[in-house]
Amino acid sequence: MYDIVLAFITAFLMTFFAIPSIISVARKKHLVDVPDERKAHNVSTPSLGGIGIFAGTLFSIVLWTPFSYFGNLQYILCAFLIVFLIGAKDDIDPIAPWKKMLGQIFAAGILIFFSEIRITHFYGVLGISEAPLILSVLVTLFTIVLIINAFNLIDGIDGLSGSIAILMGITFGTWFFLVDRIEMASIAFALSGSVLAFLHYNITPAKIFMGDTGSLFIGLTASILAINFIEHHQELSDSRYIFRAPPAVAVGVLIIPLFDTLRVFTTRMLKGRSPFKPDRNHIHHLLLNSGLSHMQSTLCLVIVNLMFIAICFYFDSFSTFKLLMLLLFLATLLTAILYGILYIKSAKKLKTS
């Protein structure tokens, strides 16, 4: 218990006191995110906040997690460093999407083959329980890359990616603590503490953005926590904290970034465009178009994400497939309602003009 609290506090303090210096250096070196027609902000803002998040989280993990107790920590740290370097390079000097993807696949490969962080059980989805090795590797690789990019793509308005990261970290971290997986709980709470400190500077008017450095790092950490959450259920037999459908619960915890990414990618492909070509069709853009501010949109999405987590807990008796279908249906329904609100608002505007 004390290690987890210390990990949270250490990460918070490290990031809190590092961010002002990062802001100062970024402004002096003109390392800022310049507004354009696709961006939701209208003032040039430093975009290297992820350095503070990374430093605070990593320092806290290394300080409070004994390597002898956490055998595969070295490989997780290697994956962290790879994604950090990719993000920092892209924030300072943008790189091609395919190069970023290769780096993410490399980091995922280290986790899969060295840390043995793999999804090996599908809990009856598509009639599959124990997954063959090749299927396990491919599904895990897809999952890691998807979650990394999902957090990167929702990082479009003040406070959103950070708030969802804290919600995710506290949810997974609490569960890991309850089932005595202290090393995973430490990672989750270290990330939460670091991101909480960052949010102090990211709330409107934002003094700094996390950039790809932060969002890619958060996404990678979220994927590690989610996969370990799914897999650790196989080692629990008589715990009161077992979920019947852990993959669906993991999706529920990450519903906002996951559903928005899949929705946007599908929409782009249906329109004959590259799924990686950026636009203003993300859920946070739609909320801004509906008239909400940055922080109102963030608060709305955090509440919705909390609602989905509560649904996962309430419908714990559902099978994995049934719970996944319920989550997909509700997410689609809420998105359709938002589109309906935007349509009515646009029709009224045309009528009065």
DRENDOSE-53808 format. One record per residue (C-alpha): x, y, z; residue in one letter. Coordinates in steps of 0.001 Angstrom, whole numbers, plus 500000, padded with zeros to 6 digits. Layout:
! residues N
XYZA...
***
This chain:
! residues 353
500000500000500000M502738502458500963Y504675501779497748D501623502663495656I500969505898497543V504646506847497310L504674506054493580A501683508357493041F503103511218495127I506611510948493665T505336510974490074A503033513910490836F505764516057492406L508356515202489748M506040516204486900T504537519202488708F507932520843489203F509332519778485811A506564521190483603I507313524938484183P510916524433483047S509726522504479984I507306525328479127I510095527900479443S512549525962477257V509875525142474656A508963528824474277R512597529935474058K513327527318471364K509975527932469600H508921524297470129L505213525086470015V502066523698468416D500936526306465870V497153526583465308P495658525642461929D492203524855460511E492232521345462014R493423522290465514K490979523095468313A493223525788469862H493967529262468530N497187530180470393V500676528769469811S501290526453472765T504291524350473884P503704520682473086S506366518835475060L504374518131478219G504816514425477568G508450514761478624I507286515688482116G504747512849482190I507343510347481018F510014511562483448A507706511588486468G506222508158485749T509518506472484903L511390507958487873F508650506852490250S508465503308488837I512231502791488984V512465504282492496L509659502304494129W509528499012492202T512231496454493125P513599494837489965F513993491514491779S510243491496492397Y509279492675488933F511378490480486613G510204491785483241N510309495466484192L513503495991482169Q511702495075478939Y508743497302479750I511173500189480336L512796499469476948C509388499686475261A508693502924477147F511955504436475871L511244503495472250I507791505094472278V509113508140474157F511824508738471544L509309508360468688I506955510845470318G509667513369471157A511061513223467618K507594513741466149D506852516691468456D510107518429467554I510445517373463910D507380515517462520P508035512076461051I506078509971458576A503151507961460051P504608504676458785W507847505311460675K505883505955463864K503959502740463251M507166500723462798L508482502059466083G505253501138467854Q505378497620466394I508985497284467580F508011498343471113A505029495967471029A507323493139469878G509554493633472907I506549493397475214L505167490323473463I508342488271473068F510450489377476045F507918490390478693S505430487788477489E502638490342477659I500152488537475421R496431487895475177I496285484103475369T492611483591476216H489619484983474299F487008484006476909Y484682482463474346G484608485335471825V484029483816468349L484033480428470050G487731480710471001I489086480093474483S492798479229474430E494375481072471485A497040479480469240P500421481230469524L500300482991466140I496759484273466764L497729485368470271S500729487343468939V498750489009466127L495808489984468337V498130491339471030T500141493326468477L496949494818467047F495661495626470535T498835497405471640I499122499489468466V495391500300468548L495433501547472147I498633503566471583I497080505386468635N493670505686470302A495105507905473045F497083509827470453N493926510536468425L491739511737471318I494412514218472394D492675517078470605G491219519291473322I492352520526476719D492342517912479464G490726515040477561L493512512527477034S494915513221480495G491551512881482237S490779509572480518I494314508383481376A493768509141485082I490393507392485056L491967504375483353M494982504337485687G492947504563488889I490458501900487723T493083499361486680F495427500343489511G492776499795492171T491911496360490768W495568495327490607F496020496438494217F492984494413495318L494324491242493642V497844491806494999D499546492733491724R501482495563493357I503919496051490456E501081496757487994M499283498921490552A502478500964490982S502715501593487231I499045502597487080A499211504999490033F502583506454488994A501074507319485609L497951508743487275S499979510946489599G502150512251486798S499210513004484505V497295514685487334L500214517089487808A500298517715484045F496567518527483998L497234521475486295H498943523114483298Y496662521643480614N493280522914481821I491883525765479710T493625528056478997P496251525369478421A499839526406479106K501210523216477512I500077520150475541F501309516602476128M502048516103472405G502812512718470879D505464512213473559T502762512026476203G499854510470474315S501901507607472833L503463506874476215F500065506894477936I498652504642475212G501463502117475599L501047502082479383T497281501644479011A497810498668476689S500158497003479205I497646497484482027L494683496308479927A496401493133478685I497651492258482168N494135492861483504F492713490395480974I495427487791481447E495658487856485232H492081486587485487H493361483170484440Q495494483033487582E492614483913489919L490368481154491160S488525482162494330D488994485944494355S485914488101494889R487303490555492339Y487050488254489298I485091489501486280F483351487013484010R484156489034480872A487546490736481439P488149491649477745P484809493479477644A485545495219480954V488929496383479582A487133497768476516V484641499528478798G487440501194480757V488971502434477467L485699502971475598I486147506647474653I489549506344472905P488836502873471453L485356503512470064F486235506958468707D489312505598466907T487443502663465357L484527504928464382R486738507562462769V488874504996460921F485762503214459618T484159506486458499T487279507576456635R487622504245454833M483925504235453845L484544507642452257K487504506222450314G490108508108452338R493146506918454219S492247506035457830P495354507943458921F494401511197457150K493468513645459958P490129515467460040D487741517136462505R485364514221462902N486486513021466333H483948512898469130I485538515882470887H485262517924467683H481562517049467440L481031518184471024L482819521467470306L480594521924467250N477547521388469458S478513524483471428G480411523022474383L483752524421475536S486937522370475812H486479521614479493M482739520963479139Q483469518478476348S486157516805478448T483861516564481481L481072515125479315C483315512399477886L484783511501481285V481250511100482697I480278508916479729V483393506799480224N482521506419483927L479023505360482926M480429502603480703F482664501357483515I479608501213485795A477710499275483102I480541496725482937C480346496240486714F476527495992486735Y476287493526483853F479160491380485080D477019488245484614S477026488754480816F479340486733478606S482245488544476955T480509488650473571F477176489882474976K478825492603477038L480946493740474081L477812493973471920M476036495973474628L478941498424474872L479108498777471079L475337499351470854F475318502018473581L478364503817472166A476790503849468690T473467505052470106L475066507941472011L477052508957468921T473882508887466808A472132511110469356I475020513586469165L474820513607465366Y471066514213465701G471663517208467967I474170518635465481L471717518093462593Y468896519896464430I471233522734465387K472433523090461778S468849523029460445A467844525781462873K470820527891461844K469912527539458159L466293528411458921K467224531654460696T469810532743458121S
***
